[in-house]
Amino acid sequence: MKTDDLINLLAQDAPVRTRIGKALALSVIAGILISGGIFFAMIGFRADIGSAIETVRFLFKFVVTIALAATACAVVFRIGRPGVSLRVWGWALLAAPLLALVAAAVEMAVMPADSWSARMIGHNARFCLTLIPLLSIGPLACFLFALRHGAPERPGLAGAVAGLAASGIAATFYASNCTDDSPLFVLLWYPIAIAMVTAVGYVLGRRILRW
C-alpha cells in the first residue's frame, strides 16, 4: 500500500479522530494544571502584582503569550490527524510574534533611543530562560502523549508545535512573575526560551511520534 493511500485511510478513520481529539483536550487541561501547579508551588506572582495589572505593558504580555498558546494549541489539534490542512492555522501562528513586534516598535517610537538597550536586556533574562522551559515540561509531556493517539505525518514538526504550545502556556504563567514588562525584553528573551522548548519538542517528536 502506498503511503498516500495509508494516510487517506487514516484520515477517514473516525474512531482515531475521536480518540485523539479527546486525548488532546485532556492534555491541554492537564498541561495547564501541571504548569500552574509548579508555578504557584515554586514561583508565584511578582510582589507588585496589584499595581502591575493596572499597566498596559504588563497586560499586553498576556495578549502575546495567550495568542501563542491558543494558536499553537489549535495547530496541535490538527497536526495529529493525517491529511488535515494546517495552512490557515499555520499562518495564525504569526499572530503572537507580530503583536510583539508592533508593541516593541511602539515602545521604540515613544522612548528615547539611549534607553532601548537597558529595556531589552532587563533584569530577569536568566529567570526567563530557566522558568519558561521548566514550566513547559508538563504541558509538553501531555501533548506528546496525546499525539501518540494520532498519526502525525511529520513527527518532528508535530513535536515542535507541541513544544510551541507548551511554551505558550508556560510563558503565560511566567509573565505574571516577570518584572520586566518592556516589549523589547519580551521580544528578545521570550522567543529564545520558547525556541529552546520547541527544539526539544522537535527532537522528542521525531523519536516517539513515528508510526
C-alpha positions in Angstrom: 0.0 0.0 0.0 1.3 3.4 -0.9 1.9 6.0 1.8 -0.6 8.4 0.4 -3.3 5.6 0.4 -2.5 4.8 4.0 -2.8 8.5 5.0 -6.1 8.7 3.3 -7.4 5.7 5.2 -6.2 7.0 8.5 -7.8 10.4 7.7 -11.1 8.6 7.2 -10.9 6.7 10.5 -13.5 8.3 12.7 -12.5 6.3 15.9 -8.9 7.5 15.7 -10.1 11.1 15.1 -12.4 10.9 18.2 -9.7 9.4 20.4 -7.0 12.0 19.6 -9.5 14.8 19.9 -10.4 13.7 23.5 -6.8 13.0 24.3 -5.6 16.4 23.2 -8.5 18.2 25.0 -7.4 16.4 28.2 -3.8 17.2 27.5 -4.5 20.9 27.4 -6.3 20.8 30.7 -3.7 18.6 32.3 -0.8 20.7 30.9 -2.3 23.9 32.3 -2.9 22.3 35.7 0.6 20.9 35.9 2.3 24.1 34.8 0.1 26.2 37.1 0.7 23.8 40.0 4.5 24.2 39.6 4.2 27.9 39.2 2.2 28.5 42.3 4.1 26.0 44.4 7.6 27.2 43.4 7.4 30.7 41.9 4.2 32.7 42.4 3.1 36.2 41.3 5.5 39.1 41.3 5.4 41.2 44.6 3.8 44.2 42.9 1.1 42.3 41.0 -1.6 44.6 42.3 -0.2 47.7 40.7 1.3 45.9 37.7 -2.2 44.8 36.5 -3.1 48.5 36.1 -0.4 49.0 33.4 -0.9 48.3 29.7 2.7 46.9 29.3 2.1 44.2 31.9 -1.3 43.2 30.5 0.0 43.2 26.9 2.5 40.4 27.7 -0.5 38.2 28.2 -2.0 39.2 24.9 1.1 37.9 23.2 1.6 34.7 25.3 -2.1 33.7 25.2 -2.2 34.4 21.4 0.8 32.0 21.1 -0.7 29.3 23.3 -4.1 29.5 21.6 -2.9 29.3 18.0 -0.3 26.7 18.8 -2.8 24.5 20.6 -5.1 24.9 17.6 -2.4 23.6 15.3 -1.6 20.7 17.7 -5.3 19.6 17.5 -4.9 19.4 13.7 -1.4 18.1 13.2 -2.1 14.7 14.8 -4.7 13.9 12.1 -3.2 12.8 8.8 -4.4 14.6 5.7 -5.7 17.7 7.6 -4.6 21.0 6.2 -2.6 23.3 8.5 -2.4 26.2 6.2 -4.8 28.6 7.9 -3.7 27.9 11.5 -0.1 27.7 10.4 -0.4 31.4 9.3 -2.2 32.1 12.6 1.0 31.2 14.5 2.4 34.5 13.2 -0.1 36.5 15.3 2.0 36.4 18.6 5.3 37.5 17.1 3.6 40.2 15.0 1.9 41.5 18.2 5.3 41.5 20.0 7.0 43.3 17.1 4.3 46.0 17.0 4.5 46.6 20.7 8.3 46.8 20.5 8.0 49.3 17.6 5.6 51.5 19.6 7.9 51.5 22.6 10.9 52.4 20.5 8.9 55.3 19.0 7.9 56.8 22.4 11.1 56.0 24.4 14.5 57.7 24.0 16.9 55.6 22.0 19.5 55.5 24.8 17.1 53.5 26.9 16.4 50.8 24.4 19.4 48.6 25.3 18.6 48.6 29.0 15.0 47.8 28.4 15.9 44.9 26.1 18.4 43.4 28.5 16.2 43.8 31.5 16.9 42.2 34.9 15.3 38.7 34.5 16.8 37.1 31.4 18.3 34.2 33.4 14.9 33.5 35.0 13.1 33.8 31.7 15.4 31.3 30.1 15.1 28.9 33.0 11.5 29.2 34.2 9.7 29.1 30.8 11.4 25.7 29.9 10.7 24.4 33.4 7.0 25.3 33.3 6.8 23.8 29.8 7.8 20.3 30.8 4.4 19.2 32.0 2.4 20.5 29.0 4.9 19.2 26.5 4.8 15.7 28.0 1.0 15.8 27.9 0.9 16.9 24.3 3.3 14.3 23.1 1.4 11.6 25.0 -1.8 12.7 23.4 -0.3 12.9 19.9 0.7 9.3 20.2 -3.1 8.5 19.8 -3.0 10.1 16.4 -0.8 9.7 13.3 1.2 12.9 12.6 2.5 12.9 9.0 5.6 14.8 10.2 6.6 13.6 13.7 9.3 16.2 14.2 7.1 19.1 13.2 4.3 17.8 15.4 6.7 17.7 18.4 7.9 21.2 17.6 4.4 22.5 17.5 3.7 20.7 20.8 6.7 22.5 22.3 5.4 25.8 20.9 2.0 25.3 22.6 3.6 24.1 25.8 5.9 27.1 26.0 3.0 29.4 25.2 1.2 28.1 28.3 4.4 28.3 30.4 5.2 31.9 29.2 1.7 33.0 30.2 2.3 31.8 33.8 5.8 33.2 33.8 4.7 36.6 32.6 2.8 37.2 35.9 6.1 36.7 37.8 8.4 38.6 35.4 9.1 42.2 36.4 10.4 43.2 33.0 7.4 44.5 31.2 9.1 46.1 28.3 8.0 44.8 24.9 11.7 44.9 23.9 12.5 42.4 26.7 9.6 40.2 25.7 10.7 40.3 22.0 14.2 39.2 22.8 14.2 36.8 25.7 10.7 35.1 25.5 11.4 33.8 21.9 14.8 32.4 22.9 13.2 30.4 25.8 10.3 29.3 23.5 12.7 28.2 20.8 14.6 26.0 23.3 11.3 24.2 24.2 10.3 24.0 20.5 13.7 22.4 19.7 13.3 19.8 22.4 9.8 19.1 21.2 11.1 18.6 17.7 13.8 16.1 18.8 11.3 14.2 21.0 8.6 14.2 18.4 10.9 12.6 15.8 11.7 9.8 18.3 8.4 9.0 19.9 5.7 10.1 17.3 6.8 7.9 14.5 4.2 5.5 13.1 
